[in-house]
Amino acid sequence: MANRLTKIYTRTGDEGTTGLGDGTRSTKGSARIEAIGTVDELNSCIGLLLSENLEVEIHHKLENIQHDLFDLGGDLCIPGRISMSKVQVTNLETMLDQYNSTLPALKEFILPSGTRAATLCHVARTVCRRTERCVVRLSHTETIAPVCIQYLNRLSDFLFGLCRILNHQEGAGDIFWQPGGNR
């Protein structure tokens, strides 16, 4: 990696194309580059959440997720590469099951609000949903490993559970939606 990043600007993208990991070039407006960019944006959102004062265990889980997102981005950047695995999806399910077992059951919608950390997590969750939509669109025209979509789907679920955990840890609890006629 150090040898490849000796110079940050290359001018090779000045015409609106960018290089993929296999050496081919792609237009910066392609579905593949959009998907790669939203994975990067999601990873940055999680990085912003990590700047909050979080429990060590949560911090560690989010860092591992950032590594998973680099794996996913690599799979998108190198057509045909598959490094994501069902184990990564299962890990998210296990963590979510653990969190859900400590939370009250939901019977109504909650607002994306609460503590600063929970709200940042909600932003990451919504960016995750957009990322998933981008990867699904890409899968309609190019071969994408199904595990990539499964991972993003489960990650958004995990982030939703984490939002609730972060609010409950700070005593904020869930903030329930009140439909117009009920406010």
FENCOR-V143391 format. One record per residue. N is the residue number from 0. NEAR is the number of other ideal C-beta (glycine too) atoms within 12 Angstrom. Layout:
n:N near:NEAR
n:N near:NEAR
//
This chain:
n:0 near:6
n:1 near:6
n:2 near:6
n:3 near:10
n:4 near:9
n:5 near:9
n:6 near:10
n:7 near:8
n:8 near:9
n:9 near:14
n:10 near:10
n:11 near:15
n:12 near:16
n:13 near:10
n:14 near:12
n:15 near:13
n:16 near:19
n:17 near:25
n:18 near:20
n:19 near:26
n:20 near:22
n:21 near:16
n:22 near:12
n:23 near:17
n:24 near:18
n:25 near:30
n:26 near:17
n:27 near:20
n:28 near:12
n:29 near:25
n:30 near:24
n:31 near:37
n:32 near:28
n:33 near:26
n:34 near:38
n:35 near:35
n:36 near:27
n:37 near:33
n:38 near:40
n:39 near:25
n:40 near:24
n:41 near:41
n:42 near:32
n:43 near:23
n:44 near:34
n:45 near:40
n:46 near:24
n:47 near:22
n:48 near:36
n:49 near:27
n:50 near:15
n:51 near:25
n:52 near:16
n:53 near:27
n:54 near:18
n:55 near:11
n:56 near:16
n:57 near:30
n:58 near:22
n:59 near:15
n:60 near:31
n:61 near:37
n:62 near:20
n:63 near:23
n:64 near:39
n:65 near:27
n:66 near:21
n:67 near:37
n:68 near:40
n:69 near:27
n:70 near:27
n:71 near:42
n:72 near:35
n:73 near:26
n:74 near:38
n:75 near:43
n:76 near:30
n:77 near:23
n:78 near:24
n:79 near:17
n:80 near:20
n:81 near:21
n:82 near:24
n:83 near:34
n:84 near:20
n:85 near:17
n:86 near:18
n:87 near:31
n:88 near:28
n:89 near:19
n:90 near:23
n:91 near:36
n:92 near:22
n:93 near:18
n:94 near:30
n:95 near:29
n:96 near:17
n:97 near:19
n:98 near:29
n:99 near:21
n:100 near:13
n:101 near:16
n:102 near:23
n:103 near:16
n:104 near:10
n:105 near:17
n:106 near:9
n:107 near:14
n:108 near:14
n:109 near:27
n:110 near:20
n:111 near:26
n:112 near:24
n:113 near:27
n:114 near:28
n:115 near:21
n:116 near:34
n:117 near:36
n:118 near:28
n:119 near:32
n:120 near:42
n:121 near:32
n:122 near:27
n:123 near:40
n:124 near:34
n:125 near:23
n:126 near:33
n:127 near:40
n:128 near:27
n:129 near:24
n:130 near:39
n:131 near:31
n:132 near:23
n:133 near:33
n:134 near:41
n:135 near:24
n:136 near:20
n:137 near:33
n:138 near:24
n:139 near:15
n:140 near:15
n:141 near:22
n:142 near:16
n:143 near:33
n:144 near:29
n:145 near:19
n:146 near:27
n:147 near:40
n:148 near:30
n:149 near:28
n:150 near:40
n:151 near:45
n:152 near:26
n:153 near:33
n:154 near:45
n:155 near:34
n:156 near:26
n:157 near:38
n:158 near:43
n:159 near:32
n:160 near:35
n:161 near:45
n:162 near:42
n:163 near:37
n:164 near:35
n:165 near:38
n:166 near:32
n:167 near:24
n:168 near:25
n:169 near:20
n:170 near:11
n:171 near:21
n:172 near:22
n:173 near:29
n:174 near:22
n:175 near:19
n:176 near:16
n:177 near:12
n:178 near:10
n:179 near:6
n:180 near:5
n:181 near:8
n:182 near:7
//
